[in-house]
Amino acid sequence: MTPNQYPDGEPATERIIVLQLLRNDRSEWWGRAEMLRKLRDIDPDAVLGSLAHLERLGLLDRHGARFKASDGLRYIDDALDLIAI
């Protein structure tokens, strides 16, 4: 797929965000500013677009300005053991 087929997010950025959300060495809830700081080498618009896209796909849950991996994403990671971190 070409980059213009991902108007809301970029697959590489989404992959990095998912891996951050699934970390088990920190709180499961993230703030937007915190994620932007963590991914400071990536264009902020790409990070924000990817976060919005992941939310629309149901892969992250948002409560106000904070978000975390959705139960479905955690299930894929934990029960199905599909994502190796």
N, C-alpha and C positions, 0 to 999 in steps of 0.2 A: 504494500500500500504506500502511496505517496503521502508526504506531509500534509498536503491540502485535504486529505481525507480524514484528518483529525483536527477539526476546527476548534474543539474545546480543550484538547489536551494532547500531549505528545506521549506515545507509548513508553519511551525511555524514562520520561519524567514521572509518569504514572507508576512505572515499575519501582522507581526509587522511593516514591511516596508510600507505596504498599509495603515495601520492605521496612521502612521506618515505622509505619503503623503497627507492624507485627512484631516489633522488637519486644523482648520480655525483660529487658534490663532497665525499664523506666515506666512511668505512669502510662496507662493506655490512652489517656486524653491528651490531645495536643492543642495548642493555640495556633492560630494562623501565623502570627508574628514569629512564634517559636519554630514553625516549620520553615518559614522563609529564612530565618537565621541559619538553620541547619543546612538548608539547600542554597546557601548564598552564592554558589557558583553557577546557579541556574537562573535564567531570566525569571523575575518575579511574576510576570504575566503568564508564563508557561506553567509555573507552580500553581497559581491561582486558578487558571483554566483547567488544569489537571485535577485539582481538588474538586472543583464544581462538577466535572465530568464523572469522577469516581462517585460522588454523592448521587448524581442522577442515575447511575448504574446500580445503586444500592450497595456499593462496596465500602462506604463509610457512613457513619451516623454523625449528625451534627446536633449540638445543643448550644444555641447562641453562637458565640465565637469559638467554641471548642468542638473538636471532632475526634473520632476514634474509628478503628476498624469495625465494620459491621459484624453481626453474628455470623452471617453467611461467609464472609471472608475469613473469620476465625475458624469456622467449621472446615473450610477448604484447607487451611493451614494445619489445624490440629488433628481432626478426625481422618481426613483423607491423606494427610501427609504428602500433599502435592507441592508445597513450597518448602524448600530446604534452606533454612537460614543458619 
